[in-house]
Amino acid sequence: MDKFNHEHYYDPTAYEALSAVEKEEKAMHAYRSLVYIASPFAGDIHRNIERAQGYSRFAVSKGYIPLTPHLLYPQFMDDEDKEQRELGLRFALTLLTKCEELWVFGERITDGMSREIAKAKRRGLPIRYFTSRCEEVFR
């Protein structure tokens, strides 16, 4: 990009406008870290799905790529079936190893979430804790 137009006259307005567009395009294609979203699923499943969707949107708004397995696997696996639930959690724990951070949401830590936290600790992944209102809590 040049500060001079095609006739070689100094043209700072066009230069600044094109620079701003280029900067915005780069920001849109900037690297985004993959973060694993952990939150309660069992209990009020409908409400917990809505919350997990909100937590995922929150991660996107902060510039991350959310990975929320408990929004994926219950679509085709039965969480009430002990074997399918265990298999789904095993899949999720495998996906956790591909992430750069674990984000834990809500005031209650479920059994599945505690297993996700334990796995992240063993792997040395950063763990961030948030309230159900997406306010970070430092532990």
TORMARLUM-915074 format. One record per atom (N, C-alpha, C): residue number from 1; atom name; z, x, y. Coordinates in pm, whole numbers, plus 50000, padded with zeros to 5 digits. Each point is the difference from the previous one (the first is absolute). Layout:
papa:NUM | zalo:CA | up:Z | east:X | north:Y
...
END
This chain:
papa:1 | zalo:N | up:50000 | east:50085 | north:49884
papa:1 | zalo:CA | up:50000 | east:49915 | north:50116
papa:1 | zalo:C | up:50000 | east:50090 | north:50124
papa:2 | zalo:N | up:49925 | east:49959 | north:50097
papa:2 | zalo:CA | up:49980 | east:50083 | north:50118
papa:2 | zalo:C | up:50045 | east:49924 | north:50124
papa:3 | zalo:N | up:50048 | east:50073 | north:50100
papa:3 | zalo:CA | up:50042 | east:49939 | north:50126
papa:3 | zalo:C | up:49880 | east:49974 | north:50092
papa:4 | zalo:N | up:49885 | east:50043 | north:49954
papa:4 | zalo:CA | up:49879 | east:49984 | north:50080
papa:4 | zalo:C | up:49907 | east:49901 | north:49932
papa:5 | zalo:N | up:49930 | east:49919 | north:50080
papa:5 | zalo:CA | up:49909 | east:49902 | north:49942
papa:5 | zalo:C | up:49869 | east:50068 | north:49957
papa:6 | zalo:N | up:49906 | east:49919 | north:49952
papa:6 | zalo:CA | up:49874 | east:50056 | north:49949
papa:6 | zalo:C | up:49916 | east:50067 | north:50108
papa:7 | zalo:N | up:50029 | east:49972 | north:50127
papa:7 | zalo:CA | up:49929 | east:50064 | north:50112
papa:7 | zalo:C | up:50080 | east:50119 | north:50053
papa:8 | zalo:N | up:50110 | east:50036 | north:49930
papa:8 | zalo:CA | up:50086 | east:50113 | north:50031
papa:8 | zalo:C | up:50085 | east:49983 | north:50126
papa:9 | zalo:N | up:50026 | east:49872 | north:50035
papa:9 | zalo:CA | up:50092 | east:49971 | north:50109
papa:9 | zalo:C | up:50139 | east:49979 | north:49941
papa:10 | zalo:N | up:50100 | east:50047 | north:50074
papa:10 | zalo:CA | up:50140 | east:49984 | north:49957
papa:10 | zalo:C | up:50032 | east:49850 | north:49998
papa:11 | zalo:N | up:50051 | east:49951 | north:49885
papa:11 | zalo:CA | up:50026 | east:49857 | north:49981
papa:11 | zalo:C | up:50135 | east:49981 | north:49929
papa:12 | zalo:N | up:50110 | east:50017 | north:50075
papa:12 | zalo:CA | up:50132 | east:49993 | north:49935
papa:12 | zalo:C | up:50036 | east:49861 | north:49947
papa:13 | zalo:N | up:49950 | east:49894 | north:50060
papa:13 | zalo:CA | up:50033 | east:49865 | north:49955
papa:13 | zalo:C | up:49949 | east:49975 | north:49859
papa:14 | zalo:N | up:49875 | east:50031 | north:49977
papa:14 | zalo:CA | up:49943 | east:49981 | north:49865
papa:14 | zalo:C | up:50068 | east:50092 | north:49900
papa:15 | zalo:N | up:50029 | east:50123 | north:50042
papa:15 | zalo:CA | up:50068 | east:50096 | north:49912
papa:15 | zalo:C | up:50137 | east:49946 | north:49958
papa:16 | zalo:N | up:50078 | east:49952 | north:50096
papa:16 | zalo:CA | up:50134 | east:49948 | north:49970
papa:16 | zalo:C | up:49993 | east:49876 | north:49912
papa:17 | zalo:N | up:49904 | east:49912 | north:50026
papa:17 | zalo:CA | up:49985 | east:49879 | north:49918
papa:17 | zalo:C | up:49963 | east:50036 | north:49857
papa:18 | zalo:N | up:49904 | east:50089 | north:49984
papa:18 | zalo:CA | up:49958 | east:50040 | north:49865
papa:18 | zalo:C | up:50111 | east:50079 | north:49929
papa:19 | zalo:N | up:50075 | east:50077 | north:50075
papa:19 | zalo:CA | up:50114 | east:50073 | north:49941
papa:19 | zalo:C | up:50105 | east:49903 | north:49948
papa:20 | zalo:N | up:50026 | east:49894 | north:50077
papa:20 | zalo:CA | up:50098 | east:49900 | north:49958
papa:20 | zalo:C | up:49955 | east:49928 | north:49873
papa:21 | zalo:N | up:49871 | east:49967 | north:49993
papa:21 | zalo:CA | up:49946 | east:49935 | north:49880
papa:21 | zalo:C | up:50013 | east:50092 | north:49880
papa:22 | zalo:N | up:49966 | east:50126 | north:50018
papa:22 | zalo:CA | up:50008 | east:50097 | north:49891
papa:22 | zalo:C | up:50145 | east:50016 | north:49953
papa:23 | zalo:N | up:50094 | east:50007 | north:50093
papa:23 | zalo:CA | up:50141 | east:50014 | north:49966
papa:23 | zalo:C | up:50049 | east:49878 | north:49921
papa:24 | zalo:N | up:49958 | east:49881 | north:50042
papa:24 | zalo:CA | up:50039 | east:49877 | north:49931
papa:24 | zalo:C | up:49942 | east:49996 | north:49858
papa:25 | zalo:N | up:49877 | east:50044 | north:49985
papa:25 | zalo:CA | up:49939 | east:50003 | north:49866
papa:25 | zalo:C | up:50074 | east:50097 | north:49908
papa:26 | zalo:N | up:50037 | east:50116 | north:50053
papa:26 | zalo:CA | up:50075 | east:50096 | north:49920
papa:26 | zalo:C | up:50135 | east:49943 | north:49958
papa:27 | zalo:N | up:50066 | east:49931 | north:50091
papa:27 | zalo:CA | up:50130 | east:49940 | north:49968
papa:27 | zalo:C | up:49987 | east:49896 | north:49890
papa:28 | zalo:N | up:49891 | east:49924 | north:50001
papa:28 | zalo:CA | up:49980 | east:49898 | north:49898
papa:28 | zalo:C | up:49978 | east:50061 | north:49863
papa:29 | zalo:N | up:49947 | east:50121 | north:49995
papa:29 | zalo:CA | up:49971 | east:50066 | north:49874
papa:29 | zalo:C | up:50099 | east:50111 | north:49970
papa:30 | zalo:N | up:50112 | east:49999 | north:50070
papa:30 | zalo:CA | up:50102 | east:50103 | north:49979
papa:30 | zalo:C | up:50063 | east:49984 | north:49863
papa:31 | zalo:N | up:50055 | east:50107 | north:49952
papa:31 | zalo:CA | up:50067 | east:50000 | north:49871
papa:31 | zalo:C | up:50119 | east:49905 | north:50003
papa:32 | zalo:N | up:50016 | east:49924 | north:49895
papa:32 | zalo:CA | up:50114 | east:49910 | north:49984
papa:32 | zalo:C | up:50070 | east:50033 | north:49870
papa:33 | zalo:N | up:50129 | east:50020 | north:50006
papa:33 | zalo:CA | up:50079 | east:50030 | north:49880
papa:33 | zalo:C | up:50017 | east:49875 | north:49916
papa:34 | zalo:N | up:50005 | east:50019 | north:49869
papa:34 | zalo:CA | up:50023 | east:49893 | north:49905
papa:34 | zalo:C | up:50151 | east:49985 | north:49980
papa:35 | zalo:N | up:50053 | east:49882 | north:50031
papa:35 | zalo:CA | up:50143 | east:49975 | north:49983
papa:35 | zalo:C | up:50021 | east:49887 | north:49899
papa:36 | zalo:N | up:50102 | east:50018 | north:49919
papa:36 | zalo:CA | up:50034 | east:49903 | north:49897
papa:36 | zalo:C | up:50103 | east:49903 | north:50059
papa:37 | zalo:N | up:49973 | east:49871 | north:49989
papa:37 | zalo:CA | up:50088 | east:49898 | north:50054
papa:37 | zalo:C | up:50086 | east:49943 | north:49888
papa:38 | zalo:N | up:50131 | east:50012 | north:50014
papa:38 | zalo:CA | up:50095 | east:49944 | north:49903
papa:38 | zalo:C | up:50081 | east:49892 | north:50070
papa:39 | zalo:N | up:50005 | east:49883 | north:49940
papa:39 | zalo:CA | up:50080 | east:49890 | north:50052
papa:39 | zalo:C | up:50028 | east:49904 | north:49885
papa:40 | zalo:N | up:50100 | east:49912 | north:50015
papa:40 | zalo:CA | up:50030 | east:49906 | north:49891
papa:40 | zalo:C | up:49881 | east:49910 | north:49967
papa:41 | zalo:N | up:49987 | east:49969 | north:49870
papa:41 | zalo:CA | up:49897 | east:49907 | north:49956
papa:41 | zalo:C | up:50062 | east:49877 | north:49935
papa:42 | zalo:N | up:50088 | east:50020 | north:49906
papa:42 | zalo:CA | up:50061 | east:49889 | north:49925
papa:42 | zalo:C | up:50087 | east:49914 | north:50092
papa:43 | zalo:N | up:50036 | east:49884 | north:49951
papa:43 | zalo:CA | up:50080 | east:49906 | north:50079
papa:43 | zalo:C | up:49907 | east:49901 | north:50067
papa:44 | zalo:N | up:50001 | east:49999 | north:50133
papa:44 | zalo:CA | up:49910 | east:49914 | north:50076
papa:44 | zalo:C | up:49864 | east:50070 | north:50009
papa:45 | zalo:N | up:49924 | east:49992 | north:49892
papa:45 | zalo:CA | up:49875 | east:50076 | north:49988
papa:45 | zalo:C | up:49903 | east:49970 | north:50114
papa:46 | zalo:N | up:49983 | east:49873 | north:50034
papa:46 | zalo:CA | up:49907 | east:49963 | north:50107
papa:46 | zalo:C | up:50039 | east:50070 | north:50131
papa:47 | zalo:N | up:50126 | east:49991 | north:50036
papa:47 | zalo:CA | up:50048 | east:50063 | north:50125
papa:47 | zalo:C | up:49991 | east:50152 | north:49992
papa:48 | zalo:N | up:50032 | east:50056 | north:49882
papa:48 | zalo:CA | up:49996 | east:50145 | north:49986
papa:48 | zalo:C | up:49857 | east:50054 | north:50006
papa:49 | zalo:N | up:49904 | east:49922 | north:49953
papa:49 | zalo:CA | up:49859 | east:50039 | north:50013
papa:49 | zalo:C | up:49960 | east:50001 | north:50148
papa:50 | zalo:N | up:50040 | east:49896 | north:50072
papa:50 | zalo:CA | up:49971 | east:49996 | north:50144
papa:50 | zalo:C | up:50060 | east:50120 | north:50072
papa:51 | zalo:N | up:50123 | east:50034 | north:49964
papa:51 | zalo:CA | up:50065 | east:50116 | north:50063
papa:51 | zalo:C | up:49926 | east:50129 | north:49967
papa:52 | zalo:N | up:49963 | east:50017 | north:49872
papa:52 | zalo:CA | up:49929 | east:50122 | north:49960
papa:52 | zalo:C | up:49866 | east:50010 | north:50073
papa:53 | zalo:N | up:49934 | east:49888 | north:50021
papa:53 | zalo:CA | up:49875 | east:50001 | north:50077
papa:53 | zalo:C | up:50028 | east:50045 | north:50143
papa:54 | zalo:N | up:50109 | east:49951 | north:50057
papa:54 | zalo:CA | up:50038 | east:50040 | north:50136
papa:54 | zalo:C | up:50034 | east:50148 | north:50007
papa:55 | zalo:N | up:50070 | east:50051 | north:49899
papa:55 | zalo:CA | up:50034 | east:50143 | north:49998
papa:55 | zalo:C | up:49873 | east:50084 | north:49990
papa:56 | zalo:N | up:49904 | east:49951 | north:49924
papa:56 | zalo:CA | up:49872 | east:50071 | north:49988
papa:56 | zalo:C | up:49926 | east:50001 | north:50133
papa:57 | zalo:N | up:49998 | east:49886 | north:50069
papa:57 | zalo:CA | up:49937 | east:49994 | north:50133
papa:57 | zalo:C | up:50071 | east:50095 | north:50097
papa:58 | zalo:N | up:50132 | east:50006 | north:49991
papa:58 | zalo:CA | up:50079 | east:50091 | north:50084
papa:58 | zalo:C | up:49955 | east:50144 | north:49978
papa:59 | zalo:N | up:49984 | east:50040 | north:49873
papa:59 | zalo:CA | up:49958 | east:50137 | north:49970
papa:59 | zalo:C | up:49862 | east:50028 | north:50060
papa:60 | zalo:N | up:49909 | east:49905 | north:49988
papa:60 | zalo:CA | up:49867 | east:50017 | north:50058
papa:60 | zalo:C | up:50010 | east:50015 | north:50151
papa:61 | zalo:N | up:50084 | east:49920 | north:50063
papa:61 | zalo:CA | up:50014 | east:50006 | north:50146
papa:61 | zalo:C | up:50057 | east:50135 | north:50047
papa:62 | zalo:N | up:50069 | east:50069 | north:49911
papa:62 | zalo:CA | up:50058 | east:50130 | north:50032
papa:62 | zalo:C | up:49907 | east:50116 | north:49961
papa:63 | zalo:N | up:49880 | east:49965 | north:49949
papa:63 | zalo:CA | up:49901 | east:50103 | north:49970
papa:63 | zalo:C | up:50003 | east:50051 | north:49857
papa:64 | zalo:N | up:50056 | east:49923 | north:49909
papa:64 | zalo:CA | up:50009 | east:50041 | north:49859
papa:64 | zalo:C | up:49916 | east:49907 | north:49912
papa:65 | zalo:N | up:49976 | east:50045 | north:49878
papa:65 | zalo:CA | up:49936 | east:49918 | north:49897
papa:65 | zalo:C | up:50111 | east:49954 | north:49906
papa:66 | zalo:N | up:50030 | east:49871 | north:49997
papa:66 | zalo:CA | up:50108 | east:49953 | north:49911
papa:66 | zalo:C | up:49951 | east:49980 | north:49857
papa:67 | zalo:N | up:50085 | east:50035 | north:49906
papa:67 | zalo:CA | up:49977 | east:49971 | north:49859
papa:67 | zalo:C | up:50118 | east:49915 | north:49956
papa:68 | zalo:N | up:49973 | east:49874 | north:49970
papa:68 | zalo:CA | up:50105 | east:49903 | north:49969
papa:68 | zalo:C | up:49973 | east:49939 | north:49863
papa:69 | zalo:N | up:50039 | east:50071 | north:49892
papa:69 | zalo:CA | up:49966 | east:49955 | north:49865
papa:69 | zalo:C | up:50051 | east:49861 | north:49964
papa:70 | zalo:N | up:50114 | east:49960 | north:50055
papa:70 | zalo:CA | up:50052 | east:49868 | north:49963
papa:70 | zalo:C | up:49922 | east:49885 | north:50065
papa:71 | zalo:N | up:49900 | east:50033 | north:50082
papa:71 | zalo:CA | up:49905 | east:49900 | north:50044
papa:71 | zalo:C | up:49876 | east:49998 | north:49909
papa:72 | zalo:N | up:49980 | east:50105 | north:49926
papa:72 | zalo:CA | up:49883 | east:50011 | north:49914
papa:72 | zalo:C | up:50026 | east:49952 | north:49857
papa:73 | zalo:N | up:50092 | east:50062 | north:49931
papa:73 | zalo:CA | up:50016 | east:49975 | north:49856
papa:73 | zalo:C | up:50042 | east:49858 | north:49964
papa:74 | zalo:N | up:50085 | east:49934 | north:50075
papa:74 | zalo:CA | up:50034 | east:49861 | north:49963
papa:74 | zalo:C | up:49881 | east:49903 | north:50006
papa:75 | zalo:N | up:49889 | east:50043 | north:50057
papa:75 | zalo:CA | up:49882 | east:49913 | north:50004
papa:75 | zalo:C | up:49938 | east:49982 | north:49861
papa:76 | zalo:N | up:50022 | east:50099 | north:49912
papa:76 | zalo:CA | up:49942 | east:49989 | north:49866
papa:76 | zalo:C | up:50097 | east:50039 | north:49889
papa:77 | zalo:N | up:50124 | east:50032 | north:50037
papa:77 | zalo:CA | up:50103 | east:50030 | north:49901
papa:77 | zalo:C | up:50118 | east:49907 | north:50025
papa:78 | zalo:N | up:50068 | east:49963 | north:49894
papa:78 | zalo:CA | up:50112 | east:49905 | north:50009
papa:78 | zalo:C | up:50130 | east:50076 | north:50022
papa:79 | zalo:N | up:50056 | east:49986 | north:50119
papa:79 | zalo:CA | up:50124 | east:50069 | north:50034
papa:79 | zalo:C | up:50118 | east:49945 | north:49918
papa:80 | zalo:N | up:49987 | east:49880 | north:49946
papa:80 | zalo:CA | up:50106 | east:49941 | north:49919
papa:80 | zalo:C | up:49999 | east:50057 | north:49857
papa:81 | zalo:N | up:49888 | east:50056 | north:49958
papa:81 | zalo:CA | up:49989 | east:50061 | north:49868
papa:81 | zalo:C | up:50052 | east:50144 | north:50009
papa:82 | zalo:N | up:50106 | east:50030 | north:49926
papa:82 | zalo:CA | up:50067 | east:50130 | north:50011
papa:82 | zalo:C | up:49905 | east:50117 | north:49976
papa:83 | zalo:N | up:49914 | east:49988 | north:49898
papa:83 | zalo:CA | up:49906 | east:50109 | north:49970
papa:83 | zalo:C | up:49897 | east:50019 | north:50110
papa:84 | zalo:N | up:49946 | east:49890 | north:50052
papa:84 | zalo:CA | up:49901 | east:50010 | north:50107
papa:84 | zalo:C | up:50065 | east:50052 | north:50128
papa:85 | zalo:N | up:50121 | east:49955 | north:50028
papa:85 | zalo:CA | up:50071 | east:50050 | north:50119
papa:85 | zalo:C | up:50021 | east:50150 | north:49990
papa:86 | zalo:N | up:50044 | east:50046 | north:49884
papa:86 | zalo:CA | up:50025 | east:50144 | north:49980
papa:86 | zalo:C | up:49870 | east:50079 | north:50013
papa:87 | zalo:N | up:49891 | east:49948 | north:49946
papa:87 | zalo:CA | up:49871 | east:50067 | north:50011
papa:87 | zalo:C | up:49954 | east:50006 | north:50146
papa:88 | zalo:N | up:50017 | east:49889 | north:50071
papa:88 | zalo:CA | up:49965 | east:49998 | north:50143
papa:88 | zalo:C | up:50080 | east:50100 | north:50080
papa:89 | zalo:N | up:50129 | east:50011 | north:49969
papa:89 | zalo:CA | up:50084 | east:50097 | north:50071
papa:89 | zalo:C | up:49957 | east:50143 | north:49966
papa:90 | zalo:N | up:49962 | east:50021 | north:49876
papa:90 | zalo:CA | up:49952 | east:50133 | north:49961
papa:90 | zalo:C | up:49872 | east:50035 | north:50076
papa:91 | zalo:N | up:49909 | east:49902 | north:50012
papa:91 | zalo:CA | up:49879 | east:50022 | north:50080
papa:91 | zalo:C | up:50038 | east:50033 | north:50145
papa:92 | zalo:N | up:50092 | east:49923 | north:50054
papa:92 | zalo:CA | up:50042 | east:50020 | north:50140
papa:92 | zalo:C | up:50060 | east:50139 | north:50020
papa:93 | zalo:N | up:50083 | east:50043 | north:49907
papa:93 | zalo:CA | up:50061 | east:50133 | north:50011
papa:93 | zalo:C | up:49896 | east:50111 | north:49993
papa:94 | zalo:N | up:49894 | east:49976 | north:49925
papa:94 | zalo:CA | up:49889 | east:50096 | north:49996
papa:94 | zalo:C | up:49932 | east:50006 | north:50137
papa:95 | zalo:N | up:49977 | east:49884 | north:50059
papa:95 | zalo:CA | up:49938 | east:49996 | north:50133
papa:95 | zalo:C | up:50089 | east:50064 | north:50106
papa:96 | zalo:N | up:50130 | east:49988 | north:49983
papa:96 | zalo:CA | up:50094 | east:50061 | north:50095
papa:96 | zalo:C | up:49975 | east:50151 | north:50011
papa:97 | zalo:N | up:49961 | east:50063 | north:49889
papa:97 | zalo:CA | up:49977 | east:50145 | north:50002
papa:97 | zalo:C | up:49880 | east:50038 | north:50085
papa:98 | zalo:N | up:49915 | east:49905 | north:50035
papa:98 | zalo:CA | up:49881 | east:50026 | north:50082
papa:98 | zalo:C | up:50029 | east:49984 | north:50149
papa:99 | zalo:N | up:50119 | east:49951 | north:50032
papa:99 | zalo:CA | up:50036 | east:49972 | north:50140
papa:99 | zalo:C | up:50072 | east:50117 | north:50063
papa:100 | zalo:N | up:50000 | east:50000 | north:50133
papa:100 | zalo:CA | up:50066 | east:50106 | north:50074
papa:100 | zalo:C | up:50142 | east:49962 | north:50042
papa:101 | zalo:N | up:50030 | east:49870 | north:50002
papa:101 | zalo:CA | up:50134 | east:49953 | north:50036
papa:101 | zalo:C | up:50029 | east:49871 | north:49926
papa:102 | zalo:N | up:50128 | east:49972 | north:49987
papa:102 | zalo:CA | up:50048 | east:49871 | north:49949
papa:102 | zalo:C | up:50069 | east:49930 | north:50115
papa:103 | zalo:N | up:49960 | east:49876 | north:50026
papa:103 | zalo:CA | up:50065 | east:49918 | north:50102
papa:103 | zalo:C | up:50071 | east:49887 | north:49928
papa:104 | zalo:N | up:50129 | east:49988 | north:50023
papa:104 | zalo:CA | up:50084 | east:49900 | north:49935
papa:104 | zalo:C | up:50039 | east:49895 | north:50104
papa:105 | zalo:N | up:49970 | east:49873 | north:49970
papa:105 | zalo:CA | up:50026 | east:49892 | north:50095
papa:105 | zalo:C | up:50104 | east:49903 | north:49946
papa:106 | zalo:N | up:50081 | east:49949 | north:50092
papa:106 | zalo:CA | up:50096 | east:49897 | north:49966
papa:106 | zalo:C | up:50141 | east:50055 | north:49984
papa:107 | zalo:N | up:50093 | east:49908 | north:49995
papa:107 | zalo:CA | up:50141 | east:50037 | north:49992
papa:107 | zalo:C | up:50049 | east:50010 | north:49856
papa:108 | zalo:N | up:49919 | east:49951 | north:49905
papa:108 | zalo:CA | up:50040 | east:49998 | north:49859
papa:108 | zalo:C | up:49908 | east:50092 | north:49922
papa:109 | zalo:N | up:50060 | east:50087 | north:49918
papa:109 | zalo:CA | up:49924 | east:50089 | north:49913
papa:109 | zalo:C | up:50002 | east:49941 | north:49859
papa:110 | zalo:N | up:49884 | east:49962 | north:49950
papa:110 | zalo:CA | up:49990 | east:49943 | north:49866
papa:110 | zalo:C | up:49994 | east:50113 | north:49896
papa:111 | zalo:N | up:50005 | east:49962 | north:49873
papa:111 | zalo:CA | up:49991 | east:50098 | north:49893
papa:111 | zalo:C | up:49868 | east:50076 | north:50008
papa:112 | zalo:N | up:49890 | east:49929 | north:50018
papa:112 | zalo:CA | up:49870 | east:50066 | north:50010
papa:112 | zalo:C | up:49993 | east:50095 | north:50119
papa:113 | zalo:N | up:50055 | east:49957 | north:50112
papa:113 | zalo:CA | up:50001 | east:50085 | north:50119
papa:113 | zalo:C | up:50084 | east:50125 | north:49976
papa:114 | zalo:N | up:50112 | east:49985 | north:49930
papa:114 | zalo:CA | up:50085 | east:50117 | north:49975
papa:114 | zalo:C | up:49926 | east:50100 | north:49912
papa:115 | zalo:N | up:49918 | east:49951 | north:49909
papa:115 | zalo:CA | up:49919 | east:50091 | north:49917
papa:115 | zalo:C | up:49893 | east:50070 | north:50085
papa:116 | zalo:N | up:49943 | east:49927 | north:50095
papa:116 | zalo:CA | up:49901 | east:50060 | north:50089
papa:116 | zalo:C | up:50065 | east:50107 | north:50088
papa:117 | zalo:N | up:50118 | east:49972 | north:50050
papa:117 | zalo:CA | up:50073 | east:50096 | north:50084
papa:117 | zalo:C | up:50035 | east:50124 | north:49918
papa:118 | zalo:N | up:50048 | east:49981 | north:49878
papa:118 | zalo:CA | up:50036 | east:50113 | north:49914
papa:118 | zalo:C | up:49878 | east:50089 | north:49972
papa:119 | zalo:N | up:49886 | east:49937 | north:49974
papa:119 | zalo:CA | up:49877 | east:50076 | north:49973
papa:119 | zalo:C | up:49959 | east:50079 | north:50124
papa:120 | zalo:N | up:50006 | east:49937 | north:50116
papa:120 | zalo:CA | up:49964 | east:50069 | north:50125
papa:120 | zalo:C | up:50093 | east:50119 | north:50024
papa:121 | zalo:N | up:50128 | east:49982 | north:49975
papa:121 | zalo:CA | up:50096 | east:50110 | north:50019
papa:121 | zalo:C | up:49968 | east:50115 | north:49905
papa:122 | zalo:N | up:49970 | east:49969 | north:49873
papa:122 | zalo:CA | up:49967 | east:50105 | north:49903
papa:122 | zalo:C | up:49876 | east:50078 | north:50043
papa:123 | zalo:N | up:49907 | east:49932 | north:50063
papa:123 | zalo:CA | up:49875 | east:50064 | north:50043
papa:123 | zalo:C | up:50010 | east:50063 | north:50139
papa:124 | zalo:N | up:50114 | east:49980 | north:50066
papa:124 | zalo:CA | up:50019 | east:50058 | north:50133
papa:124 | zalo:C | up:49923 | east:49929 | north:50109
papa:125 | zalo:N | up:49965 | east:49872 | north:49977
papa:125 | zalo:CA | up:49927 | east:49924 | north:50102
papa:125 | zalo:C | up:50095 | east:49956 | north:50111
papa:126 | zalo:N | up:49955 | east:50001 | north:50123
papa:126 | zalo:CA | up:50081 | east:49944 | north:50107
papa:126 | zalo:C | up:50020 | east:49849 | north:49977
papa:127 | zalo:N | up:50121 | east:49953 | north:50024
papa:127 | zalo:CA | up:50033 | east:49858 | north:49984
papa:127 | zalo:C | up:50048 | east:49949 | north:50135
papa:128 | zalo:N | up:49940 | east:49891 | north:50044
papa:128 | zalo:CA | up:50041 | east:49936 | north:50126
papa:128 | zalo:C | up:50048 | east:49860 | north:49967
papa:129 | zalo:N | up:50109 | east:49961 | north:50063
papa:129 | zalo:CA | up:50061 | east:49869 | north:49977
papa:129 | zalo:C | up:49982 | east:49913 | north:50124
papa:130 | zalo:N | up:49966 | east:49872 | north:49977
papa:130 | zalo:CA | up:49978 | east:49905 | north:50108
papa:130 | zalo:C | up:50074 | east:49870 | north:49968
papa:131 | zalo:N | up:50041 | east:49931 | north:50104
papa:131 | zalo:CA | up:50056 | east:49866 | north:49982
papa:131 | zalo:C | up:49886 | east:49905 | north:49969
papa:132 | zalo:N | up:50033 | east:49876 | north:49968
papa:132 | zalo:CA | up:49896 | east:49900 | north:49976
papa:132 | zalo:C | up:49922 | east:49968 | north:50128
papa:133 | zalo:N | up:50051 | east:50046 | north:50114
papa:133 | zalo:CA | up:49930 | east:49981 | north:50128
papa:133 | zalo:C | up:49923 | east:50126 | north:50043
papa:134 | zalo:N | up:49980 | east:50091 | north:49904
papa:134 | zalo:CA | up:49924 | east:50122 | north:50022
papa:134 | zalo:C | up:50064 | east:50095 | north:50101
papa:135 | zalo:N | up:50131 | east:49996 | north:50008
papa:135 | zalo:CA | up:50072 | east:50094 | north:50086
papa:135 | zalo:C | up:50051 | east:50113 | north:49910
papa:136 | zalo:N | up:49966 | east:50123 | north:50036
papa:136 | zalo:CA | up:50038 | east:50112 | north:49915
papa:136 | zalo:C | up:50151 | east:50023 | north:50003
papa:137 | zalo:N | up:50055 | east:50026 | north:49883
papa:137 | zalo:CA | up:50141 | east:50029 | north:49982
papa:137 | zalo:C | up:50010 | east:50142 | north:49945
papa:138 | zalo:N | up:50077 | east:50083 | north:50066
papa:138 | zalo:CA | up:50011 | east:50140 | north:49956
papa:138 | zalo:C | up:50123 | east:50014 | north:49911
papa:139 | zalo:N | up:49976 | east:50052 | north:49880
papa:139 | zalo:CA | up:50109 | east:50017 | north:49902
papa:139 | zalo:C | up:50028 | east:50146 | north:49979
END
